[in-house]
Amino acid sequence: MHTVLTIVVAAGSGLRMGTAVPKQFLPLDGEPIVMRTMRRLAEGVGRFLTGCSSDVNNTVENSNAAHPNHSLLLVLPPDAITRWEELCRQHRFQIPHQTVPGGPTRFHSVQNALRAAASDADVILVHDGVRPLVDDATLARVITTAAAYGTAVPVVPVIDSLRQLSPQGSESVAVDRSAYRAVQTPQGFRGEWLRAAYEQPYDEIFTDDASVVERLGRGPIVLTDGSPQNLKITTPFDLVVAESWLHQPK
């Protein structure tokens, strides 16, 4: 059986949400977004590790369970850790997890997490703290693919038409959207690969974990199917969509 470490990255300020409260702490159906994300991951990864079918009920239940082969690590802004601890008390959130202060960029936040992790898991997932609706099937595909091939990045087709700007930005040309995919999380990796990748020097082109591992040169980045419901909450509209999804009949 695999051992899995999930790093939940919630160290950003969330300026696009336009609220005084960091977006990861905004309520989603009565519970902070990042707390709902943590619960969803604990349940979904736990079901995978116990061999349950990937099409089981995906609703977030009020449970505090954790699979013994799954470790959760939450990266937060250093000045938000006390607030998180208070939220855990208020919501009686008891899922075992480790909290780590984030760094100046996502790269440094994940690097901090890897260096602080008590787990030497063979598969490591890195997930956005504001993607609280990731489904069991996506989690199962990412873990299985990462274990087999070393990398796994969930993607979805690009729906909108695309135009590429010229270097000066004054002209544009249509591009074939079928040649592009939108990237989601969790991105999954063989543990030793991700740990080695994050010992590399920081580069501004590192926009996600796959780009860091790609620089390592161990193998190709393998794409898996993501899900439209696995949206990233970055604007007030996204929050409305997520609330609506949660209230859909199951």
Salt bridges, closest charged atoms under 4 A:
ASP29 OD1 - HIS247 NE2 2.95
GLU31 OE1 - ARG36 NH2 3.77
GLU31 OE2 - ARG39 NH2 2.69
GLU86 OE1 - ARG89 NH2 2.83
ASP122 OD2 - HIS2 ND1 3.33
ASP128 OD1 - ARG106 NH1 2.98
ASP128 OD2 - ARG131 NE 2.83
ASP136 OD1 - ARG40 NH2 2.90
ASP136 OD2 - ARG47 NE 2.77
GLU199 OE1 - ARG115 NH2 3.26
ASP203 OD2 - ARG215 NH2 2.99
ASP209 OD2 - ARG106 NH2 3.16
